[in-house]
Amino acid sequence: MKYKNLNLKYAVINAAFMFLVCATSGYAYNFLSQSGFSDGTVGIIITAISICGLIGQPLAGSIIDKSDKIDEKKFISGAMILTAALAVLLGILPNGSFAMMIVTIACFFCAAVSLPFFNSMAFIYEKDGQTINYGLGRGVGSGAYAIGSSLLGQLWGWLGKNVLPWYICLFAVLCFFLVQLMPTPSAEAEKAAEQTEEAPAANLSYAAFFKKYGKIVPVVCALILMYFCHMLVNTYMAKIVAHILERSGSTAAVESVQGNALFIAAMAELPTMFLFSKLLEKTSVNKLMLIASVFYTLKHFLMWICPNVPMFYAVMLLQMLSYAVLTPAGVYFANENVAPEDRNKGQAVLGITLTVGGLLASFVGGQLFQFMSVSNVVLVGVIASAAGTALMICGINRLGTKKA
């Protein structure tokens, strides 16, 4: 049976979900710092959210795979109900309280834990004989993230931090209702997807993997260092924007500028993401990794010396040649430089670099901001990014045109 308007429904639910995620990922620092928490405590809270996601997503996937009653659709629905309820609670709890800290971690975790299961849903529909335009869904989602970031920044400038819990609640409820419009795949499709997911993977341990593929270790370390700076800037963007506004003597609202910057960065990613396959036809993935690394450090250096808001917006356009290139390039890099039997492990290793970089940025950044100026903390990030670029150059040169 052909499901009606499946691609449209899938794109719309992706958009609604990314409207939600832009709030929890882009404005966590703003909300917590304005709720009376110190920078060090904020760093610990954001790190705890990331660790919960790192542990919780694989655990949730295992529960869905083993349960006869819980599928992706039901899990996402449950997570959205919890997110909405916790967001309402977050809106009424006393500022700076231990209860607010715990509820923030739980709410933001519930909001983000469903992300991989939207991808799983698309895969299951394909097993059911449907055609899913995943690129359309991803592109619409990215556009929604950009628009949501700008919208929330403007609302924050008018209404203050209390807008965040109600914004989260609104889009969690919207996601819940939109998910109900998605058709339930057949039992045969669910079973076929589970059998594919349970296909035996290589039993190579991480230690054995790095011993076997020692040449890619510099590249892995390079990615962690560059993602460290990338996530440092993204997590604590409010402090960086406030510093730039103070330096230039501007009276603009921090969240308004931040929202515009996130919008520009997200929109700048879209052309590169859509045209990445064309880039691969023109040059090798190893060269793209090098080019993206150089632009990463250039972007972070320019942000460090940035004197005003217009230049800050211009710097965000470099997202097109840095993050938007490096992220998909990492996927192709693993495929080209790791033997077929080890590719799942290779993808996991390359994929976890962003998580490790983000965890380090959240925790270390929060501690550094307690005793260092904004400019000096960003300089630490620039040095890390430059070291990452140097490691990337060394690693790619070691690999040359051969496999790892």
N, C-alpha and C positions, 0 to 999 in steps of 0.2 A: 504494500500500500504506500502511495506517495503522500508524505506529510505536507500539508498546505503551508506555504509561506515559511518554511523552516529556516532558510537563510536570513530572511528578514527578522524573524523572531530571535535567532541566534545573535545577529548583529545588535539588536536593540538591548538584549539582556547583557551583552558585553559592554555596551555603552553605559547602562545603568550601574553596572558593577564598578566600572572604572571611575564614574562620578563619585562613588563611595570610596574607593581606594585612594583617590587623590587627596582626600581629606585626612586619612589616617597616616599616609606616607609623607605627605608634603607639609602638614601643619601640626605634627605631633609636638615639636619643640615649642612652637608658638603657644599652643594651648597649655602645656605643662609649665612653661616658664611664667606665663601670665596667671597661673593658678597658684603661685607661691612656692614652687619647687626651685631649688638651686640648680645651677648648670650641672654640677656633679651628679645630683639625684636624677635629673632629667636624662643624663647619659645612661645611668643604670637602668632606668625605666624603659628607655627605647631599646637598650641591649636586651633586656628581659623579653620584650615583645618579639624581637628577632629570634631569640633562642627558642621561645615557645613555638614560633613558626617553623623553625628548623626541625624541631622534634615532632611537633603536632601534625604537620602535613603528611609525612610518611606514615605516622601512626593512624591518621584518619583514613588514608588510602588502604591500609591493611584491614581496618575495620570494615570499610565498604566492600572490599574484595571477599572477605570471609562471611559477611552477613547476607542472609537470604531476604531480610526485610528492609535493609537500608541500601539504597542506591545513590548515585550522584545527585539526582534531583531532590531526593528527600534530605540528603545531608546538607546541600546548599540551602534548602528551605529552612531547616532547623538552625543553621548557622546565622541566617538572616534574622530569624525571630529573636535569637539570643542577642545579636548585635543591637537590634532596635531596643530591646528591653534594657540592656546595659547602658545604651546611650541616654535613655531617659533618666536612668539612675545617675549617670555621670553629670547630667544637667542640674541636679539638685543637691549633690554632695558638697560638704564644706571644702573650700579651697585649701590645698596643702595637706589634706588629711591622708592618713594611711589607707583609709577606705577608697579615696579617690585614686590613689596610686594603684591599688589592686584592681579596681573596676576598669581603669584605663587600660591596663595590660590585657585584661580579659576581653574588653570590648574591641580593642584594636586587633587582637589576635583573631577573634571570631569573624571580624570583617574581612580579614585577608586569607584565612585558612582555606577558603573555597577555591582560590585562584586556579590550582592545577586541575580541579575537577570540571571546570568549564572546558578545558582541553580534552579531558576524558569523554565528556558528553559528545563532543564533535566526533571523536573516534568511534564511539559506540553507534552513532547514527549512520556512519559510513559502513559499519559492519551490518547494519540493517538495510543496506542497499540505497541509502540516501546520498545525495551529493551536498557536502558542506563546503562553502567557500570560506575556509579558515582565514585566509588573507584579508577578506572583507571584514570579518568579525574583528580581527586584530587591529585593522586600520581604523575602523569605526571606534573601537575601544580607545585607541591612542588619541584620536581626535576628541573623544569625550573627556579623557584625562586632562587634555590641554584646556578645554572649555571650562571644565569643573574647577580646575586650579585657579583660573582667572575669576570665575564667578564667586568662588568662596573667598578669594582675596578681597574682592569688592564688598561683599557682604560683611566680612570681618571689619573692614574699614568703617562701615556704617554702624554695625551692631555690637562689635567687640567679640571677645572670645566665646561668649555664651552661644554664639550661632553654631559652633562646631557640633556639639552633641545633637542638636535638633536637625542639622543638615545630615549627619550620619543616620539618624533615626529615619528621616524621610526617604533616603535612598535605599536603606536596608529594607524598609517596607515595600518600596517600589520593586526592588529586586525579587522579593518574596513573591509578589503577585505575578511578575513577568515570568518567573521560573514555572509557575503553575500553568502558563500557556504553552510551555514546551511539551511536546508529545512524549509519552512514556515508550521507550524502545521495547522491542519484543524480547522475550526471554532468551530466544536463540541468539540475538545480537549481544545481549549482556554476557552470555556464556562464551561466545566467540571472543569477545574482548578480553574476558578474564583469562582464557586459555592463552591468548597472545601475550598478555602481561606476565603470565606465569612461565613463559618459555625460558628454559634454562639459560642463565647468563654465565659468562666466564667467572670462575672462582678465584681469580687473581686478587690477592690482597692489595691494599694501597701501598704497603711497603714494597711488595714484589713488583707492583706496577711502576713505581718510581725508579726501582732498580733496573727494570727492563727498558724503561723510556727515560733514562737520565737526561737526555738532550732537551727534553721539554720542561725540565724543572725550572730553568731560568725564565721561561715564558709564563709558567704558573705563578712564580713569585712576582714577576712583572705585573701580571693582571691584578694580583692582590694589592700591590702598592698603588696602582693607578685607580682601582676601585675604592681604595681607602680614601684617597683625596676626593674622588667623585662623590662618595657618600658623605664625607665630612662636609662638603659644600652643600649638598642637598639637605642633609639632616639639620644643619645649623644655618640655613640660608637667612633666617630672620636676623641673626646676629650680624651676618655679613652685610645685609641690606641696611640695617640700622647704622652700621659703621660708615657705609658709603654715603648715606643721607647726612650723617653728622659731618663727614669730611667736606661734602659739597654745600652744606648749609641749607639743604632742602627740608621742607616741612611736610613732604608727602608721607602718607601712611605706609608703614613697613609692609603690612599684609597686602596692600594694593599693589605695591611694586613687586613683591614676591610673587603674587598671583600672575602678574603680567609676565614676569621672567619665566615661570614654570610653563606658561602658555607658549611662549616663544620657543623654549627648549623642546617641548613635546611636539610642536608643529614642525620644527626644523628636522626632527627625526624621520618624519613620514616619507619625504622623497627618497632618502637613503634606504630606508627599510623596503620600500616598494621597488626600488631599482637595484637592489643589492646583487641580484642574479646577473644583471647587465654588467656591473662592475667586475664580477668574477670572470666574465668573458674577455675583459680587457687586460686584467692583471691577475697575478697569483694571490691566494689568500694570505700567504706569508708577507708579501709586500703590503697588502692592505692592513695587516696587523702593525707593521712598522709605521705606515703613514698615520694610522689612527693614534698610535702611541705618541708620536711627535705632536699632533694636534691636541692631544689630551694635556700634555705639559704646557703647550702654548696657551691653551684655554685657562689653565689654573694660574699660570704666571700673570696673564693679563687681568685675571680677577684679583690677584694680589695687589696690583698697582692701580686698579680701577678707581678713577677719581670722581665719577658721577654716574647717575642712573642711565643716561643714554648709552654710555660705553658699556655698562653692565648688561643692558639688553643686547648690545652688539656681541658681547662675549658669549652670551647664551646661544647665539646662532651657530657657534662652533660645535655645538652638540651634533650637528649634521655630519661633521667630519671626525668626530671622536667616539663618543658612546654609541652613536647610531651605526658606526662601522665596526667597532671592536666587538660589540655583543654578538651580532650574527656571524662575524668572522671567526669567533672562538668556536662556534659549532662546526663550521667547515674545517677549521684547523684540526680539531680532534679527529674528524673523519679521515683527513689526509695524512696525518702523522702518527696514527695509531693503527695497528693491525686490526682487521675485521673482527676477530674473535675477542678483542679487548675494547671495542669502541664504546660499549655501554659504560664501562669503567672510565674511559677517557672523557666521555661527555659529562659524567658525574664530577670528575676532577675539575674540568674547565668550568662547569656550571657553579660549583661551590666557591669559586674564587670571589664572586660578587657577594655571596653571603658572608664569607670570612672578612672581606674588605669592609662590609657594612657593619659587622659586629665590632671590629676594631675601631672604626670611625665613631660609632655611637658612644662606646665606652671611653676611649682615649680622648676624643674630642670634648666630651663633657668634663673630664678631669682637667684637661689643658686650659679650658676657658675659665677655670676658677682662679688661675694665677698667671695667665698670659693674656696679652691684648689680642683682639681679633686679628689684627694684621700679622702678629707673630704666629698665631695658630694656623692661619692660612698659609704662611710661609713654610711651616712644618709640612703641610699638605703638598705644597709645591715641590719641596725637596724629595718627599716620598714619590711623587709623580715622576720627577726627573730621574730618580734612581730606577723606577719602574721602566721608563723609556730606555735607559742605558742597558738594563737587563734584557729588555725585549730585543734590542739591536744585537746584543751578544748571543742571545738564544736563537734568533732567526739566522744569524750568520753561521752558527754551529750546525744548524739543520741544513742550510743551503737549499738545494732543490730536491734533496733526497728525503725519504721518509725517516721518521725518528728511529 
